[in-house]
Amino acid sequence: MKVKQFIFGVNLLIILIICQNVFAQRMDRRGFASRNQFGRELFLYKIYNFADTTNYSKSLVEFHFSIVNDLLTFIKSEDGTFKAQYEINIIFYNKKNQALAESSIKNEIIVKSFLETNLRVNPYKNQLSVSLAPGEYYYIVQIVENSIPEILVEKTKITLRPFQRDRLHISDIVFVDKIDCSVYPVNVEPNIKNIFENSQSDFSAFTLVYPQENSDSLLVEYRISEVKGAQIVNNSKVFQANKNIIPYCISFKDLITKPGKYSLTVNVKSGKQSTEINKKFNVNWGKIQLQQNNFELAIEQLKLIAHKRTVANISEAPETERKALYDQFWKKRDPTPDTQGNELQQEVIQRVNFANQNFSENFPTRDGWETDRGEIYIKYGPPTQVERQQLELSRPGVEIWYYAKLDRKYFFADRNGFGVYRLVKVE
């Protein structure tokens, strides 16, 4: 696998120029999942289960995925552009390891500069679908480049639900960043992470309700609650059951005002029948409209990648000037100033969010970005390789992060077994 990273430091602009002239490191994709826990940020996917309304004896699987340029192998063309060609396959097996169904899609990506081959923003998104009888299966996901298939998702178990016409059913909940519920099929851009971190998102969800035959009406109710807190909203709506499929769309952009972990529950009742489904989602501070407390936090987090004098100049400036100075800091370091968005800033935000999701500590309580592992991850991105040594009576648990481009290893030790890793050595 090709691992390419921006290295953030005091002078991000200089490092960006260097990155354009250093060819990417490559590593073997085999064993990727076990060697590098951060790979899921490069390839994301989500599987949703719906009814196959053309054949109710089968269950429909929709496989949605996103893949970033940084995962792919680009070859420079004669015209100076860089080209990547690949194929994504999902294959379903029964318990006897017999392949029963497969779906695939091919794509070609052309970019104008080597820098764009490194990007982890604006991923390519698409979907595949397969119909199978309800039951238990296993699936794998492959990427094929230069006719060589390699595993992206190891063998994974999945259970497909039945959707009989004589019963009331509801599909999986799909969280979405873009949605048009005025048409059917509903036009959506799924939020594959189940994490809302972009202020431009529609902050919505949808599900499909399948009324039982000969029913008159149904009551659909949804509830949103904090995972460890109060209920935020409880709404309901009555539908006439005059269709085989009833799309139910939920917008909560104006209902959730702070970052956190939330739970969405949808309950449907029709006559004596009822069904319910629940799914959790996160809202991160990263790309939500800046509130004062988040802005102060964003300035504080700059100390991980900027000179302390720069951070002091922003934080000590009059309150009316801080936002302008903060924006100026990032504007100077925008690698593509002619395009919308700042890829460098977005990359840092994504790393902060990832650190908060994966490295937070409880004893004492610290957000992920404040921890030793979070700091290294935000500065240098995903390590090329992660080695773990389990906690034993005679020695602490250890994580060793190796960065090929830096030719450096970072050793983190969990001395007490509480998941509190401290940086103990750098080689």
Residue pairs with C-beta under 8 A, 6 or more apart in sequence:
1 26
1 27
1 28
1 29
1 32
1 39
1 71
2 24
2 25
2 26
2 27
2 70
2 71
2 72
2 73
3 24
3 25
3 26
3 27
3 70
3 382
3 384
3 404
3 405
4 19
4 24
4 25
4 70
4 117
4 118
5 118
5 380
5 381
5 382
5 403
5 405
6 12
6 15
6 16
6 19
6 118
6 344
6 347
6 381
7 15
7 19
7 379
7 380
7 381
7 405
7 406
8 15
8 304
8 305
8 348
8 378
8 379
8 380
8 381
9 15
9 305
9 379
10 305
10 306
10 307
12 305
12 333
12 344
13 332
13 333
16 115
16 333
16 335
16 344
19 115
19 118
20 113
20 114
20 115
22 405
24 117
24 118
25 384
25 404
25 405
27 384
27 385
27 404
29 143
29 150
29 151
30 150
30 151
32 39
32 151
32 152
33 39
33 154
35 385
35 386
35 387
36 382
36 383
36 384
36 385
36 386
37 358
37 386
38 354
38 377
38 382
38 383
38 386
39 382
41 120
41 350
41 354
41 382
42 67
42 68
42 70
42 71
42 120
43 65
43 66
43 67
43 68
43 71
43 143
43 152
44 65
44 66
44 67
44 123
44 192
44 193
45 63
45 64
45 65
45 66
45 141
45 153
45 192
46 63
46 64
46 65
46 190
46 192
46 194
47 61
47 62
47 63
47 64
47 139
47 158
48 61
48 62
48 64
48 171
48 172
48 174
48 190
49 59
49 60
49 61
49 62
49 160
49 161
49 171
49 172
50 59
50 60
50 62
50 163
50 171
50 172
50 208
51 59
51 60
51 163
51 169
51 171
51 208
51 210
51 245
52 58
52 59
52 60
52 131
52 163
53 210
53 244
53 245
55 131
56 163
56 164
56 165
57 133
58 131
58 132
58 133
58 134
59 131
59 132
59 133
59 134
59 160
59 161
59 162
59 163
60 129
60 130
60 131
61 92
61 129
61 130
61 131
61 132
61 158
61 160
62 127
62 128
62 129
63 90
63 103
63 127
63 128
63 129
63 130
63 141
64 125
64 126
64 127
64 190
64 192
65 88
65 125
65 126
65 127
65 128
65 141
65 192
66 123
66 124
66 125
66 192
67 86
67 88
67 123
67 124
67 143
68 119
68 120
68 121
68 123
68 124
69 84
69 109
69 111
69 116
69 117
69 118
69 119
69 120
69 123
70 117
70 118
70 119
70 120
71 143
72 84
72 86
72 109
72 117
72 145
73 84
73 145
73 146
74 82
74 83
74 84
74 109
74 111
74 114
74 117
75 82
75 83
75 84
76 82
76 83
76 114
77 83
77 110
80 112
81 110
81 111
81 112
82 110
82 111
82 112
82 113
82 114
82 116
82 117
83 108
83 109
83 110
84 108
84 109
84 117
84 145
85 106
85 107
85 108
85 109
85 145
86 106
86 107
86 143
86 144
86 145
87 104
87 105
87 106
87 107
87 142
87 143
87 144
87 145
88 104
88 105
88 107
88 126
88 128
88 141
88 142
88 143
88 144
88 152
89 102
89 103
89 104
89 141
89 142
89 143
89 144
89 149
90 102
90 103
90 104
90 128
90 130
90 139
90 140
90 141
90 142
91 99
91 101
91 102
91 139
91 140
91 141
91 142
92 99
92 100
92 101
92 102
92 130
92 132
92 137
92 138
92 139
92 158
93 99
93 100
93 137
93 138
93 139
93 140
93 155
94 100
94 137
94 138
95 136
95 138
97 138
100 132
100 137
101 130
101 131
101 132
102 130
103 128
103 129
103 130
104 128
105 126
105 128
107 124
107 126
109 124
111 117
115 335
119 343
120 347
120 350
121 341
121 343
121 346
121 347
121 350
125 189
125 192
132 160
133 160
134 160
134 161
134 162
134 163
135 159
135 160
136 157
136 158
136 159
136 160
137 157
137 158
137 159
137 160
138 155
138 156
138 157
138 158
139 153
139 155
139 156
139 158
140 151
140 153
140 154
140 155
140 156
141 151
141 152
141 153
142 149
142 150
142 151
142 152
143 149
143 150
143 152
144 150
161 169
163 169
163 210
165 210
165 212
165 213
165 244
166 212
166 213
167 212
167 273
168 209
168 210
168 211
168 212
168 215
168 218
168 268
168 270
168 273
168 274
168 275
169 209
169 210
169 275
170 207
170 208
170 209
170 210
170 266
170 268
170 275
170 276
170 277
171 207
171 208
171 209
171 210
172 207
172 277
172 279
173 205
173 206
173 207
173 264
173 266
173 277
173 278
173 279
174 188
174 190
174 205
174 206
174 207
175 190
175 191
175 194
175 196
175 204
175 205
175 279
175 281
176 188
176 189
176 190
176 191
176 202
176 204
176 205
176 206
177 189
177 190
177 191
177 196
177 198
177 200
177 201
177 202
177 204
178 187
178 188
178 189
178 201
178 202
179 186
179 187
179 188
179 189
179 202
179 204
179 206
179 249
180 186
180 187
180 188
181 206
181 247
181 249
184 245
184 247
186 206
186 247
186 249
188 206
191 201
191 281
193 282
194 279
194 280
194 281
194 282
195 281
195 282
195 283
195 284
195 353
195 357
196 203
196 281
196 282
196 283
196 284
196 288
197 283
197 284
197 286
197 287
197 288
197 349
197 350
197 353
198 287
199 287
199 288
199 289
200 287
201 253
202 251
202 253
203 251
203 252
203 253
203 256
203 283
204 249
204 250
204 251
204 252
204 253
205 249
205 250
205 252
205 264
205 279
205 281
206 247
206 248
206 249
206 250
207 247
207 248
207 266
207 277
208 245
208 246
208 247
208 248
209 218
209 220
209 239
209 245
209 246
209 247
209 248
209 268
210 244
210 245
210 246
211 218
211 241
211 243
211 244
211 246
211 270
212 241
212 270
212 271
212 273
215 241
215 270
215 271
216 240
216 241
216 271
217 238
217 239
217 240
217 241
217 270
218 238
218 239
218 241
218 246
218 268
218 269
218 270
219 236
219 237
219 238
219 268
219 269
219 270
220 236
220 237
220 238
220 239
220 246
220 248
220 266
220 267
220 268
221 234
221 235
221 236
221 237
221 266
221 267
221 268
221 269
222 233
222 234
222 235
222 236
222 248
222 250
222 264
222 265
222 266
222 267
223 231
223 233
223 234
223 264
223 265
223 267
224 231
224 232
224 233
224 252
224 255
224 256
224 262
224 263
224 264
224 265
225 231
225 232
225 262
225 263
225 265
226 232
226 260
226 261
226 262
226 263
227 260
227 261
227 262
227 263
227 280
228 261
229 260
232 252
232 255
232 256
232 262
233 252
233 255
237 248
239 246
239 248
241 270
248 266
250 264
250 266
252 264
256 262
256 283
258 283
259 282
259 283
259 284
259 285
259 288
259 294
260 282
260 283
261 280
261 281
261 282
262 280
262 281
262 282
262 283
263 278
263 279
263 280
263 281
264 278
264 279
264 280
264 281
265 276
265 277
265 278
266 276
266 277
266 278
267 274
267 275
267 276
268 274
268 275
268 276
282 357
284 353
284 356
285 294
285 297
286 349
286 350
286 352
286 353
287 346
287 349
288 294
290 298
290 323
295 322
295 323
295 326
298 326
299 311
299 314
299 315
299 322
299 326
300 311
300 315
301 352
301 369
301 378
302 310
302 311
302 314
302 326
302 329
303 311
304 369
304 375
304 378
304 379
305 348
305 378
305 379
306 329
310 329
313 325
314 322
314 325
314 326
314 329
315 322
317 325
330 342
330 344
330 345
331 337
331 342
333 342
333 344
333 345
334 342
334 343
334 344
334 345
335 342
335 343
335 344
336 343
347 381
348 378
351 377
351 378
351 381
352 368
352 369
352 374
352 378
354 368
354 377
355 367
355 368
355 369
355 371
355 373
355 374
355 377
355 378
356 367
356 368
356 369
356 374
357 368
358 368
359 368
359 369
359 371
359 373
359 374
359 377
359 421
360 366
360 367
360 368
360 371
361 368
361 371
361 418
361 419
361 420
362 418
362 419
363 416
363 418
363 420
367 374
368 374
369 375
369 378
371 421
372 412
372 421
372 422
372 423
373 399
373 401
373 412
373 421
373 423
376 401
376 410
376 423
380 403
380 406
383 401
383 402
383 403
383 410
384 402
384 403
384 404
384 405
385 401
385 402
385 404
386 399
386 400
386 401
386 402
387 399
387 400
387 402
388 397
388 398
388 399
388 400
389 395
389 397
389 398
389 399
389 400
390 397
391 397
391 414
391 417
396 413
396 414
396 415
396 416
396 417
397 413
397 414
397 417
397 421
398 411
398 412
398 413
398 414
399 411
399 412
399 414
399 421
400 409
400 410
400 411
400 412
401 409
401 410
401 412
402 408
402 409
403 409
403 410
408 426
408 427
409 426
409 427
410 423
410 425
410 426
411 423
411 424
411 425
411 426
411 427
412 421
412 422
412 423
412 424
413 421
413 422
413 424
414 420
414 421
415 422
